[in-house]
Amino acid sequence: MKQISIIVPVYNGSETIRSCLEGILNLDYPEELFEIIVVNDGSTDNTVELINMIKSPRIRIISNDRNRGRAFTRLRGARESSYDHLLFIDSRVIIDRGAPMAIENSGERIQFPLIIKGTDTIWGSALNSLRRLAFKKFHQSKKATFIDSSNFDNTPKGTTALYIPKDIFIRASMAIEYENKYVSEDTKLLLYVVKEGNRIFRNPDFVITYLQRFGLKDNVVHLYERGPRFVDYYYGRHKTYTYLINLSLVFILFLVGLVCLDVITFTLLLLILFSLHTSFSALVGENIRKKCILFFLFPVIALSFGCGVIKGLWIRAFQKK
C-alpha cells in the first residue's frame, strides 16, 4: 500500500474545514501510511482556530504570509509533503472513508472521483442542472472513464479531489503561472499532465461529497471569480464558447443601444427574453422544484459569471499578466 500526503488548501474555510478534516481523520486507511497537511492561504476568518480545536497531532498546518491563490498554495503543500503520492482535497469536500483504498485498488497513477455527491441546496440544484446540460453524456454515465488529450476539452474535470504523483504535479504546476490568480490553473495543470502522455482516471469507486455554498454573496463572488479563469483557458481555444461570448457581448451592446433609442422595442425584447428564460428553465429542470429554482437563480448565475467573463476579457485585452 502506498504512502500518501493528503493536502488541503484552504482560504476562509471556517464553514466547512472541520467537516473536511474529520472526514480525512476517519479514513479507512492505515494511519501510518498517510499524512495530513493543511495549507492556510492567508485566511482572515477563524479557519486556523477551528483546525486547532480538532486537537489532532496528525494535522500539520502551514500558513502563507498572505493570500497567494490556489495554485501557489497547492504547490507549497506539495513541496512540503513527505511522500511521493499526493491527494489534494478541497476544504469543501468530505471524502468517503473507502476512497484511499479505491484509489489503491485501481492501480492508476492519476485519478479523480467520478461520483461527486452534492449537498441539497438551491444553489447546488441550479448549478448541477446547468452542468448536466453541458456534460449530459458524463452525467448519465457512472462508468469508469479516462481523460487524455483526445477528449480533454469535452470532459468535466477539476481538482476538487485529485490523486497524482508528486513529481508530475510539481512539474505541471511550475509550467503554469501559479502566482497569477486569474489563470485557469486547474484546467491548465491537468492539460499539461495529459500532454505529457498521461491519462487521468475518473474512478467510480472514488467518492466524495461536496459541501455547496449556501449564501447569495458567497455564490455570486465564486461565480464572478470563475469568469476570468474561464476566459483565460477557453476564449479563443474553444470555438463554441468563443462564439457564445462574442455573441453575448454584441447582444448586450445592442440592448444598451436600444434602451437609449427605442424603449418600446427594448421592452418587447425583454419580454421575448423572459419567455425564452421560462422555456429554458422548464426544459432543463428535472422536476418542478428544480425548474422553479433554475427560473429564479439562472439570471443571477448568468449575470455573476458574465461579469466575471467581461473582467477576464478586459484583463486579456488591457492588462499584463
N, C-alpha and C positions, 0 to 999 in steps of 0.2 A: 504493500500500500504506500502511496506517495505522501511525502510531507508537503503541506500546503500552507502558504501565507494568505490568510483572509484579510483583505484590505477594505476598509470602509471610509471613503472620503465623505466629509460632512461639512456643510455650511448652514448655520442656523437651523439645525435639525431637531430642535427640542421637542417638536410634536411627535416624532417617530423614533428617535435614536435608541431609546430604552427597549422598545419592542424589537427593533432590529438586532441589537446586541444580545438580548435574552434568547432570541431565536438561534443565533450563532452558538451561544454557550450550551444550547440544548441539542446540538447536532449529534446524530448517531455516527460518530467517527472517533477513533481513539484520540484522547486529549493530547497525548504526546506527539501526535502527527500533524497538529496544526497550531499556528499562532494567530493572534488577532491584533491587527494594527488599525487604529483609528487615526486618520489624518484630519485634524481640525483646520479648516481653511479660513481662519480669522473670524470665527463666529462671534457675533455681537449679542447673542442671546445667552441662555443658561445651558447650552449644549454640554459644555465640559463638566459643569456641576452635576448634570444628570448622569453622565457617564461615570463620574467618580462615585455617585450614590450606589451604583451596582456593586462596588467593592470587590471586583474580581482581579486577582493578580495576573490573570491571563490576558487582560486587555492592556495594550501599550498605546499611549496617546502621544502623538506627535502634532505640534502646532506650527502652522505657518506664521510668519511675522505680520502678515496682512492677508486680505482676500486675494488669492492669486489665480483662481479659476480651477475648473475641474481637471483639465489636462495636466497642469503643473502639480496639482495635489495628488493625482493618481501616480504620476511619475515619481514623486517624492516617496510615496508609500512603497513603490516597487523597489526603489534604491535602498530603502531602509529594511527591506524584508530579508529574512534569513534563508528562505527556501527557494527552490528553482521553479516551483509551480505556484501561480498566483490565482486567487479567486477574488475578484472585485465584486462587492455588494453595495448597492446604493443604500443610503441611510433610510430610504422609504420602503425598504424591502424586508419581508420576513421570509427567510429561506426555509424550505421544507427540511425536516430532520434527516431525511434519507438522501438529500441532494448530493453530498460528497461521495457517497457510495455509488449513486447513479453515474456520477462523473467518472469515478474509478472503473466501474464495470464496463463502460462504453469503450474505453481504450483510446478515445480520440484526444488529440493534443489540445485543440481549441474548441470550446463549447460555450453556448449559452442556452437558456431554457426555451423549450417550445411552449410550455404551459406557464402562462403568467396570469394568475388569478387577480382580480381587482376587487377592492372593497366597494360596496354598493353605495356610491354617492351619485348625485345628479350629474356632477361634472364628469365622473368616470363613465357614466352611462352615455353621455353625449359624445365624449371623445372616442369611446370604444365603437360606437356606431359609425363614426367617421373613419376610423382605422379599418373596420370591417369592409367598408365601401372601397377604400384604397387598396386593401390587400385581401380581397374576397377569397381568392384561391387558398391562401395560407390560413385564414381564419376558419375555413371549413375543414381543413385537413389537420389531423392530430398525428400524422405520421412523421417519423424522423426524416429530416431533410438536411442537405448540405448547401452551404453558400460558398460560391467561388466567383471568379472574375466573370463567368458567363451569365450569372443571374443576379449579380450584386445589386444593381440599381433597382431591380423589381422585387426585392425581397425585404420584408421587415427586419430590422436589425437595430442593435444598440448595445450599450454597455451597462444597462441596469444591473445585470449579473453576467460576469464574464470570467471564464476559466481559460488561462493562457500561460504558456511557458514564459518565464521571466525575461529571458534573452530576447525573444521575439517582441514582447511588449515594449521593452526599453528601446529597441531599435526603431519600432514603429512610432513611439512617442517622440523620439528625437528627430524623426523625419517630418513632423508637422510643427506648426507654430504653436507650441504648447503653452506659451505665455500670452497668446492673443485670445481674449475672451470671446471674440466674435467669430472665431474659426469654428467650423463644424468638426470639432476634434474627434467625436465618436466615429462619424462616418469615414473621415479621412484616415483615422488609425486603422479601422477594420479594412479599408480599401488597401492600405499598404500591406496588411497581413496577407490578403488573398493575392495581391500582385507578386508577393514573394513566392507564390506557388502553394500556399497553404489553403486548406479548406476549413470552414467553420461548421461545426456540427450543431444543429438545433435538436437538442436531446429531449425527447418526450417524457423521460423519467426525471429530468432536472426541473423541479417545480418550485416556483416562488409565488409569494403574494405581494402585490404592490399596493401600498397604502396611499390611496388617492388624496390629493389636496381637497380641502373642504371649502375654504373661504373664497369669496369673489376676488379679493385683492390678490391672494396667492396664485390663483389660476390665471388671472389676467397678466400678472407680471411674468409668470412662467411661459405663457404663450407668446408674449411680446419678446421675451429674451430668445425664444427659439427662432424667431423670424430671421435675424441676421445670420444665424448659423445655417438655416435652410438656404438662404441666398448664396452663402459662401460656397456651398458644395453644388447645389442643383442648378442655379441660374447659369445658363449658357452651356451646361453639360447635358441636362435632361430636356429634350425638345418639348415635351408636353408641358412640363412645369414652366419652362421659359415662356412658352406661348400663352399660358394662362395668366402669368404675372403681367406680361406686356398688355394682354387684352384687358385685364382688370384696371391697369393704370390708364389706358385710353378711355375706358368706360367712366372712371372716376372723373377724369378731366372733362369728359362730355357732360356729366351730370352737373359739375360745377359751372360749366358754361351755360347750361340750360336754366339753372336756378337764377342766374344773373339776367338772362334774356327772355325766358319764356316759362313763367311759373306754372301755367296750365299744363304744358307738355311735361314739365318736370313732375308734377303731381300724378299725371297718368302713368309715367314710367315707374314711379314709386308703387303705384297700385299693381302694376304688372310684376314688379319685383316681389311684392308681398304675396301675390298669387303663386309665383314660382317657388318662393320660400316655403309656403304652405304645402305645395305638392312634393317638394323635396323632402320635407320632414315626414310626410305621410308615407313616402316610398322607402326611405332609409330606415326609419324606426321599426324595430321588430315587433313591438306591441304598442298598445295605446299609451302606456306610461312613457315609453321611450320616444314615441312620436311627439308627445307633449313636451318632454324635456328638450328634445332637439329643436323644437319650434321656438322655444324661449331662449335657449342658450347658443344656438348656432350664430345668431348675429353678433353676440359678444365674443365668441370664439373667432369668428371671421375678422372682426374689427381689431381685436387684440393682436392676432397673428399677422394680419395685414399691415398694421402699423409697424410691427417688427420687420416685416419684409421691406417696407419703404425705408426704414432705417438702414437695413442691410444694403439696399441699393445705393443709398446715399454714401455709406462708408466705402463701398466698392468704387463709386464714381469720383469722390472728392477727398477721401482721406487715405493717408498712407497706413498700411498695416504695420 
